[in-house]
Amino acid sequence: MSTLKVLRSVNRGLLLKHIEYLPLSNPRSISNSPTLTSEQLNTKIYSENKLASLSKPNFKKIDEKSLIFNQNPDNFGTLSDNSKMRKMMEEVEEEGDVEEINYVDGKEGKIWRNPYQYAMMIKELLNKRKLVEALNILEVKMLKEERGKPDVYIYNLLISGCAKEGYTKKAFQLFNEMKKRGLKPKQSTYTSLFNACSEGPFAVDSLKKARHLRELMLEKGVEPNMANYHAMIKAFGRHGDLETSFSIVDEMASKQIPLTSVTFNFLLQASASDKEAGFRHALIVWRKMLEKKVAPSVFTFNLLLRCTRDCGSGDVKSAQELVTMLGSGQVLIDGGPSEGNHNRLALQSPNLLLPTVQPNSIVSVTSAIDKASDRLMLLGNTEGLFGMMDFFKVVPDIKTFTQLLEIIPSTTEVEDKLIAEMKQRQVTIDVDFCNMLIRKRNYSERTQLAVEVLDLMKKEKLIPNIMTFGVLALGCNNLESTKTLISNIEEVGFRVNIQILGGLMKRSYEMLDIDMALFVIENLLKEEIKPCPNFMVKLISLRKSLQCNKELKEQGQEYHTNIDTMNFDEKLSTLLKKIKKLKTKVEDLSKVHPWEQFTRKAESFN
């Protein structure tokens, strides 16, 4: 065996820049061979390297801790660096995977690229999220123009790329083509296919494919590894089949496959798919995690917060069963009338995240736990949550605080306390956090405090983005503030979009301001932006409200004084004409097929 750092052929102009490690079966195989072209030499090196790997054991030590614990459940992790790709290319191939390397297009002596070179091209495109172009490398350049024969790795790369984009149909088409070519799928192939199911836009179709794939693995005698099981949990859970997700974890335990924080993170993702009772499921997953003595990661806490923010606890009976089973302290949730028409939550040091249940716990639930802030109180509020994170030595990140900002009560005192906690824990405030704070304050009609967040951004040396202006639009309440916002957007070099104009139209409707609405429409037409259905719904609702208030005024009844603007009848007539014109321009993105972007005509590579 020998190591080849860089091979340079001056006469042939060959420079193999990308090869750092090539174990050759015969060190003298190059020098003793007949004179070869540069393409033939490159191909021969690749072929001998691949064959040599059949007998070359891999003794590299795997850092299991980093493999298991340092994972984000949303990452695919197959397209990160060249060293990983080269390692996969050199791994021991199964029988039948070694293919003939030299392929010709019918012209004597002309040899094309080897699979490694095609793989490099595909990988580069996938890293740039150019899936269509990457698929064309295989389907046009390789198969049609150069008549190459793809190997397992090339198919795995493309299946993984399709999975990341949620192009489920194409991922399984590639899988079937791969099998027709006699190529044996690897464990990573099945992982990518389950990932394609989890990211697929159609739940029924994705679940059908996931079930079929699981049955196929059983039929072929393919024993799932940890990555396969995690991808299965993710696929079934994201599309609402929680029962299968939980049964898969039971199967892992029965086969003595280690349950890690990543395993439970995928179960929490599955819980988040149930908007009615996901919070209940999440707390059960948390308790099972503690029972198995598995330490949570920051992803675990963030997913738990996601379930707290987005999911209910089920009906009253389910909520009662939950807190009875997990409760510590005294909890009373009263569904009767209270200030702001919200449920009242009277608590005595509750924290359902604690590992032990106090024997004298008294828990009473008289209504569903509908508010996210109430669900957070069952976790001990921010203090209880951070206490558990400190206990497990988990450091919160900016996502932790951004999600908490969405959950906590909408009061300046609580918000300022959260920001103080961020500074104490040395978590840097970012633009997304500030945008969320502006949005939260505008939704609670604290528009002046929302504008003051810009001072915080300036202090933190943060630059507003287009989303910043989108959430600021939610606080505009008249024509003057709307003009100021549009002017500020143009001054910093941004262009208004349908989201910003939609927010302004929403405010026009809420304020019953016809002047503000006409100005928004003027900017929509000037920027040649197509209105979306939601924009039109608010616009038409505004027109109906204006007409109704006009009739009330004419009848001498109480009406909204905003219609007392000058030339109201003329403006209302103009609004009606604009609505009729805009109806012909509506762009309903909901009717655009999610895979349409991937079905462009393949380009030639001549």
Residue pairs with C-beta under 8 A, 6 or more apart in sequence:
1 23
1 24
1 27
1 52
1 56
2 23
2 24
2 27
3 21
3 22
3 23
4 19
4 21
4 22
4 24
4 45
5 20
6 15
6 16
6 17
6 19
7 14
7 16
7 19
7 45
8 14
8 15
9 38
9 41
12 37
12 38
12 41
13 38
14 38
14 41
14 42
16 42
16 45
18 82
18 120
19 45
20 86
21 86
21 90
22 45
22 49
23 49
23 52
23 53
23 56
23 90
24 45
24 48
24 49
24 52
25 48
25 51
25 52
26 48
29 44
29 48
30 41
30 44
30 45
33 44
36 44
37 109
37 111
39 111
39 112
39 113
40 102
40 111
42 114
42 117
43 101
43 102
43 111
43 114
44 101
46 101
46 114
46 115
46 116
47 101
47 102
47 114
49 90
50 89
50 90
50 93
50 98
50 101
51 98
53 90
53 91
53 92
53 93
54 92
54 93
54 98
56 90
56 92
57 92
58 91
58 92
68 226
68 258
68 260
68 261
68 262
69 260
69 261
69 262
69 297
71 77
71 262
71 265
71 299
72 299
73 234
73 262
73 265
73 266
73 269
73 299
73 303
76 160
76 163
76 164
76 192
76 195
78 84
78 156
78 157
78 160
78 188
78 192
79 123
79 126
79 127
79 157
79 160
79 161
82 120
82 123
85 119
85 120
85 123
88 153
88 156
89 116
89 119
89 153
93 152
94 184
94 186
96 182
96 183
96 184
97 151
97 152
97 183
97 184
99 115
99 149
99 151
100 149
101 114
101 115
102 111
103 111
103 112
103 146
103 147
103 148
103 149
104 110
104 111
104 112
104 147
105 112
105 145
105 146
105 147
106 147
112 146
112 147
112 148
113 146
113 148
115 148
115 149
115 150
115 151
115 153
115 154
118 137
118 138
118 141
118 142
118 148
118 150
118 154
119 153
119 154
119 157
121 137
122 134
122 137
122 138
122 154
122 157
122 158
122 161
123 157
125 131
125 133
125 134
125 137
126 134
126 157
126 158
126 160
126 161
126 164
129 165
131 161
131 162
131 165
131 167
131 598
132 597
132 598
132 600
132 602
133 603
134 157
134 158
134 161
135 158
135 161
135 170
135 598
135 602
136 602
136 603
136 605
137 605
138 150
138 154
138 158
139 602
140 602
140 603
140 604
140 605
141 605
142 148
142 150
142 154
143 150
145 604
145 605
145 606
149 181
150 181
151 183
152 178
152 183
152 184
152 185
152 186
152 189
155 174
155 175
155 177
155 178
155 183
155 189
156 186
156 188
156 189
156 192
158 174
159 171
159 174
159 175
159 178
159 189
159 192
159 193
159 196
160 188
160 192
160 195
162 168
162 170
162 171
162 174
162 196
163 171
163 192
163 193
163 195
163 196
163 199
164 195
164 199
165 199
165 598
166 196
166 199
166 200
166 201
166 594
167 196
167 595
167 598
168 196
168 197
168 199
168 200
168 202
168 205
168 206
168 209
169 595
170 595
170 598
171 192
171 193
171 196
172 193
172 196
172 209
175 185
175 189
175 193
178 185
178 189
179 185
187 222
187 224
187 225
187 227
187 228
188 227
190 213
190 217
190 222
190 224
190 228
190 231
191 227
191 228
191 230
191 231
192 231
193 209
193 213
194 210
194 213
194 228
194 231
194 232
194 234
194 235
195 231
195 234
195 235
196 209
197 206
197 207
197 209
197 210
197 213
197 235
197 239
198 206
198 231
198 234
198 235
198 237
198 238
198 239
200 206
200 209
200 239
201 594
201 595
203 239
203 240
206 235
206 239
207 235
207 236
207 239
207 241
210 232
210 235
210 236
210 239
214 232
216 222
217 224
217 228
224 232
225 257
226 252
226 257
226 258
226 260
226 263
229 248
229 249
229 251
229 252
229 257
229 263
230 262
230 263
230 266
232 245
232 248
233 245
233 248
233 249
233 263
233 266
233 267
233 270
234 266
234 269
234 270
236 242
236 244
236 245
236 248
236 270
237 245
237 266
237 267
237 269
237 270
237 271
237 273
238 269
238 270
238 273
239 273
240 273
240 274
242 270
242 271
242 273
242 274
242 281
245 266
245 267
245 270
246 267
246 270
249 259
249 263
249 267
252 259
252 263
253 259
259 292
259 294
260 294
261 289
261 294
261 295
261 296
261 297
261 299
261 300
263 294
264 285
264 286
264 288
264 289
264 294
264 296
264 300
265 297
265 299
265 300
265 303
267 285
268 282
268 285
268 300
268 303
268 304
268 306
268 307
269 303
270 281
271 278
271 279
271 281
271 282
271 285
271 307
271 311
272 278
272 282
272 303
272 306
272 307
272 310
272 311
274 281
274 311
275 310
275 311
275 312
276 311
276 312
276 314
277 311
277 312
277 313
277 314
277 318
278 307
278 310
278 311
278 312
279 307
279 308
279 311
279 312
279 313
279 369
279 375
280 312
280 313
280 314
280 318
280 319
280 322
281 307
281 311
282 303
282 304
282 307
282 308
282 311
283 322
283 326
283 352
283 353
284 322
286 296
286 304
286 353
287 326
289 296
289 300
290 355
295 392
296 392
296 394
297 394
298 389
298 394
298 395
298 396
298 397
298 400
300 394
301 385
301 388
301 389
301 394
301 396
301 400
302 397
302 399
302 400
302 403
304 379
305 385
305 400
305 403
305 404
305 407
306 403
308 372
308 375
308 376
308 379
308 407
309 372
309 403
309 406
309 407
310 372
312 368
312 369
312 370
313 319
313 322
313 368
313 369
313 375
314 322
314 368
315 368
316 365
316 366
316 367
316 368
319 333
319 365
319 368
319 369
320 363
320 364
320 365
322 352
323 331
323 352
323 363
323 365
323 378
324 361
324 363
325 357
326 352
326 357
327 350
327 352
327 357
327 361
327 363
328 349
328 350
328 351
328 352
328 354
328 356
328 357
328 358
328 361
329 347
329 348
329 349
329 350
329 351
329 358
329 361
330 347
330 348
330 350
330 361
330 362
330 363
331 345
331 346
331 347
331 348
331 350
331 362
331 363
331 364
331 365
331 378
332 345
332 346
332 347
332 364
332 366
333 343
333 344
333 345
333 346
333 364
333 365
333 366
333 367
333 369
333 374
334 343
334 344
334 345
334 346
334 366
334 367
335 343
335 366
335 367
335 368
336 344
336 366
338 344
342 371
343 367
343 369
343 370
343 371
343 374
345 374
345 377
347 377
347 378
349 380
350 377
350 378
350 380
350 384
351 378
351 379
351 380
351 384
351 387
351 388
352 378
352 379
352 380
353 379
353 380
353 384
353 385
353 388
354 380
354 388
369 375
369 378
372 406
372 407
373 407
373 408
373 409
375 407
376 382
376 385
376 404
376 407
376 408
379 385
380 387
380 388
382 404
382 408
382 417
382 418
382 421
385 404
386 396
386 421
389 395
389 396
395 425
396 425
396 427
397 427
398 427
398 428
398 429
398 430
398 432
398 433
400 427
401 418
401 421
401 422
401 427
401 433
402 432
402 433
402 436
404 418
405 415
405 418
405 433
405 436
405 437
405 440
406 436
406 440
408 414
408 415
408 418
410 440
410 441
410 443
410 444
410 446
412 446
412 449
415 437
415 440
419 429
422 429
428 460
429 456
429 460
429 462
430 462
431 457
431 462
431 463
431 464
431 465
431 467
431 468
432 467
434 453
434 456
434 457
434 460
434 462
434 468
435 465
435 467
435 468
435 470
435 471
436 471
437 450
437 453
437 456
438 450
438 453
438 468
438 471
438 472
438 474
438 475
439 450
439 471
439 474
441 447
441 449
441 450
441 453
441 475
442 450
442 471
442 472
442 474
442 475
443 474
447 475
447 477
450 471
450 472
450 474
450 475
451 472
451 475
454 464
457 463
457 464
457 468
464 492
466 489
466 494
466 497
466 500
469 485
469 488
469 489
469 494
469 496
469 500
470 497
470 499
470 500
470 503
471 503
472 485
473 485
473 500
473 503
473 504
473 507
474 503
474 506
474 507
475 481
475 507
476 482
476 485
476 504
476 507
476 516
477 507
477 511
477 513
478 511
478 513
478 516
479 513
479 515
479 516
479 519
482 504
482 507
482 516
482 519
482 520
483 519
485 504
486 496
486 523
489 495
489 496
489 500
495 527
496 523
496 527
496 529
497 529
498 524
498 529
498 530
498 531
498 532
498 535
501 520
501 523
501 524
501 529
501 535
502 532
502 534
502 535
502 538
504 516
504 520
505 517
505 520
505 535
505 538
505 539
505 542
506 538
507 513
507 516
508 514
508 516
508 517
508 520
508 538
508 542
509 517
509 538
509 539
509 541
509 542
509 545
511 562
512 542
512 545
512 546
512 549
512 560
512 562
512 563
513 562
514 542
514 546
514 562
514 563
514 565
514 568
514 571
514 572
514 575
515 565
515 571
517 539
517 542
517 575
518 571
518 574
518 575
518 578
521 539
521 575
521 578
521 582
524 531
524 535
524 582
530 585
530 586
530 587
531 539
531 582
531 585
531 586
531 587
532 586
532 587
532 588
532 589
533 586
533 588
533 590
536 579
536 582
536 583
536 586
539 579
539 582
540 579
542 575
543 572
543 575
543 576
543 579
545 560
546 563
546 572
546 575
547 572
549 559
549 560
549 563
550 559
550 563
550 568
550 569
550 572
552 558
552 559
553 559
553 563
565 571
